[in-house]
Amino acid sequence: MPRFHGQSNHAPVDIVNQLQKQYVDYLTSLFHEGVLDDQFTQLQKLQDESNPDFTVEVATLFFVDSDKLINNMAAALERSPVDFKQVDADVHQLKGSSSSIGAMRVKNLCITFRSFCETQSYEGCLICLQQVKNECAVLKDKLQNLFRMEQQIVGAGGSVPLMD
Amino acid sequence: MPISQSHGFSSPKSELTALVVDDDGVSQKIHHRLLNILGIENDVVANGKEAIDIHLSGKKFNLILMDRDMPVMNGIEATKRLRDMGIGSTIAGVSSHSSSKIKQEFTEAGLDVYHEKPLTVAKLLSVVSKIKPKE
């Protein structure tokens, strides 16, 4: 069940309610699909009037860092011989930061990726790299949609529901 | 409801200080925010060497949140060096490693407690409850 904090001002209540419902439904779908886990909710709870953009800032930082890490992994896998330890170190880093923002599918892919690094499976690593790339792109797209919906709610004078 | 209120932690600034030692920007930001919410003034550094350097500059902290895998100097080495320097702060290892062997190695370096990432308010409160008085 969603809770609401903050106060609505005088915008049409129906529109705000509709936007809030769409937001809750969308966020719920992201949890059901496994894109996000409860850690994302924990992040949202760290946001308040003094840090109103905290979640967006953390997500943005994650996307910048994950791009760099993925590029590093790709470069390391192109070198001969492949430095699987270095690839593993980058995957471990990505696993840590993805779990910190609640990006469950990315985190789980990193766990599989690490096992291929351990067995020094070049093909396995290549497949995982592509999957991680794709999943980060999906995550970015979905979170951008989510943040856009938050802006619409606030713009209409409502408050963003917080999932329990 | 802001998380600080929901956990019954007082909003006014506490007397405690902390050092976040982590090379990951996302972890730095989250840990910094968690500590701020608990009213704990904190500094952030990006590796073990910077943790040593900040202590050599004269700063002391009640609590150090130490990541394990960092460039330049990792958390294990940094923890050993800090203990060798006589730093008695509460050092909490915070890492995404789940292997018991790695946890043991890190703990034996001189940690007071170890938590697997992600760090949550609940985990941080449990760490804070173990803080030793500043020397």
Chai-1 contact restraints between the chains, C-beta under 6 A:
chainA,res_idxA,chainB,res_idxB,connection_type,confidence,min_distance_angstrom,max_distance_angstrom,comment,restraint_id
A,Q39,B,P118,contact,1.0,0.0,6.0,A-B,restraint_1
A,Q42,B,T120,contact,1.0,0.0,6.0,A-B,restraint_2
A,K45,B,I3,contact,1.0,0.0,6.0,A-B,restraint_3
A,L46,B,R33,contact,1.0,0.0,6.0,A-B,restraint_4
A,D48,B,P2,contact,1.0,0.0,6.0,A-B,restraint_5
A,V58,B,K29,contact,1.0,0.0,6.0,A-B,restraint_6
A,L61,B,G25,contact,1.0,0.0,6.0,A-B,restraint_7
A,L61,B,V26,contact,1.0,0.0,6.0,A-B,restraint_8
A,F62,B,V26,contact,1.0,0.0,6.0,A-B,restraint_9
A,D65,B,G25,contact,1.0,0.0,6.0,A-B,restraint_10
A,K95,B,S96,contact,1.0,0.0,6.0,A-B,restraint_11
A,G96,B,S96,contact,1.0,0.0,6.0,A-B,restraint_12
A,G96,B,K117,contact,1.0,0.0,6.0,A-B,restraint_13
A,S97,B,D24,contact,1.0,0.0,6.0,A-B,restraint_14
A,S97,B,V26,contact,1.0,0.0,6.0,A-B,restraint_15
A,S99,B,P118,contact,1.0,0.0,6.0,A-B,restraint_16
A,S100,B,V26,contact,1.0,0.0,6.0,A-B,restraint_17
A,S100,B,S27,contact,1.0,0.0,6.0,A-B,restraint_18
A,S100,B,I30,contact,1.0,0.0,6.0,A-B,restraint_19
A,S100,B,K117,contact,1.0,0.0,6.0,A-B,restraint_20
A,S100,B,P118,contact,1.0,0.0,6.0,A-B,restraint_21
